[in-house]
Amino acid sequence: MTEVMIVSGFLGAGKTTFINRFLEYGLAGTRCLLIENDFGDTGVDAALMERTEGLVISEINSGCVCCSLAGNLQTYIREALKELEPERIILEPSGVAGLSGILRSLKPFVQEGMIRLEGPVTVLGPPRTRAYLSRFGGILRDQMENAGVLVLRPGTNPAAYSISGQRAPVFSLDWTRENFEHMLLPLIRGGQGMAEIISEMTVGDIKTAGLAYYTLCPDRTYTAKEAEEILYRLRRAFGLKLLRLKGFLSRTGGGLWHVEYTVSGQEILEFEGSRNAGINIIGRGIQREQIERFFYREMGPMRIRV
């Protein structure tokens, strides 16, 4: 029977970093399928995933697998189980995906005896701001209350999330090989079974109305200073309305910039992989016309997909 692990967590919590550690420490020699769900057209997390022997990566983008793409997820898993016969599936949903919706999508596979759940894992990183938590508390509660294991990113204060009242075990140690192998993996593999989680599943009021997704496709190249200036002006223009930006910009001189932005910080790194330039944006209360005006002014003409 194929083991399935969902790695949930809000935008920027550290899901991709956690999965990289899990692949490195816990899946040597395993036939593993990793399903990445990004909110925009550009598959950023899949490009950043460390390649591991036996790992197949698939992307389901331009939406959320807990709601609008739930049917796509079910179809893909059914086909993958038949054609790829993976020993394990890891699913990384979008940061604004409710865990309860994904569990509902997987329920038929449990009933048919096709999969067994490990976890599910919800990764919690340092909260960006108090306003961030109050504005999207419904999504966070759903991810936490339906988790089998809560994993704190190193440096995260448990008090920020009122963890004491949660029924799931909490892993708050550093993400070292020893801690993963001896403490975390037994928690994940010996945690609640899928049938128990689904029968006790908490379906909260997940308020995602007003969230807008855009993918920008700039055609020109940028220096590090130009890319940094764009992100700085973006912060000034939209503030807390802009929740997340991630993607790739073509780098002056060749290659790409990997850009990451949240309400509390930004990062620009060199990236040598073969990807097309593209930036995914998610925000609340931002109209397409505002995005077009800002990026046309800062970056010149480009294609924008909604």
Salt bridges, closest charged atoms under 4 A:
GLU3 OE1 - ARG116 NH1 3.29
GLU24 OE2 - ARG177 NH2 3.89
ASP38 OD1 - LYS246 NZ 2.82
ASP41 OD2 - ARG305 NE 2.31
ASP45 OD2 - LYS246 NZ 2.95
GLU59 OE2 - ARG275 NH2 3.17
GLU87 OE2 - ARG31 NH1 3.56
GLU112 OE1 - ARG78 NH1 3.26
GLU118 OE1 - ARG88 NH1 2.27
GLU181 OE2 - ARG177 NH1 3.41
GLU200 OE1 - ARG167 NH1 2.86
ASP205 OD2 - LYS207 NZ 3.85
GLU226 OE1 - ARG220 NH2 3.02
GLU229 OE2 - ARG233 NE 2.88
GLU260 OE1 - ARG244 NH1 2.48
GLU260 OE2 - HIS258 NE2 2.77
GLU272 OE2 - ARG251 NH2 2.97
GLU292 OE2 - ARG288 NE 2.82
GLU298 OE1 - ARG233 NH1 2.70
GLU298 OE2 - ARG297 NE 3.61
